[in-house]
Amino acid sequence: MSTEDRRAIELLTRVSYGRLATSMRALPFVAPARHIVVDGRVVLRIHRGFGYHRACNGSVVAYGADNFNSGAAALWSVQFTGKAEIVQPPDDQIRLFGEQPHHMNGEAFDPVFMRIEPQFVTVHTLDYLEEPPVRHAA
């Protein structure tokens, strides 16, 4: 594992959620996902009800996470691209995800797990001298 890959994995462990991206029926989509890192692989928990896991299983997907809303002076974003596969993690890994949501878009949350073995990793950093100002749309 390269230095950049190790750095990306370490940054990913600092946040709990990110965004899963792939295509379904030739249309791109992005879905929120909870993640953990196990042995250099990213394991995701998503809602089964939307069927996204079927579109991802066996396909190349992208997964990204960042600390953009943290208020930190050093902002970062990581993206992993790799083949996804549906898995059933052991109980000790499931516990690492913490409590699951009760509902997703008003529907009972039904978890499904996927593992991504990163093949391409990108890290972007934005450094400010001070905390960036918080701005809201008018």
Residue, then its C-alpha position, 0 to 999 in steps of 0.5 A: m500500500s502506497t503512502e497516499d493510500r495509507r493516508a487516505i485510509e487514515l483520513l477515512t477513519r476520521v469520519s463516519y459517512g460518505r457518498l457511494a457513486t455508480s450508475m444504475r440503468a445507465l444513469p449516474f447516482v450518488a447515495p449516502a453510506r456509512h463506512i468502516v475500514v477493515d484491513g485496508r478495505v472500505v466496508l459500507r452499510i447502505h439501505r437495501g430498499f433502494g436496490y443500489h446494492r444490486a447495481c453496485n455488486g460486481s461493478v466498479v464504484a466510487y466512494g468519497a468522504d470529506n471533512f468539509n463541514s467540520g470547520a477545520a482549517a485543514l480540509w480534505s477529501v478522499q475518493f476510492t474507486g474499486k470493485a464492490e461486492i456484497v458481503q455479510p461482515p462478522d458481528d464484530q465488524i457490524r458493531l463497528f458501524g454503531e447504531q443504524p438508522h430506524h428509517m430511510n426516506g420514511e421506509a424501515f432501514d434494511p441494511v446491506f453491506m458491501r466491500i470495496e477494495p480500493q484500486f485508485v485512491t485520490v486525496h485532495t487537501l485545502d489548507y486555510l490560515e484560519e477557519p474558513p468563514v461559514r456562508h449561507a445562501a440568502 
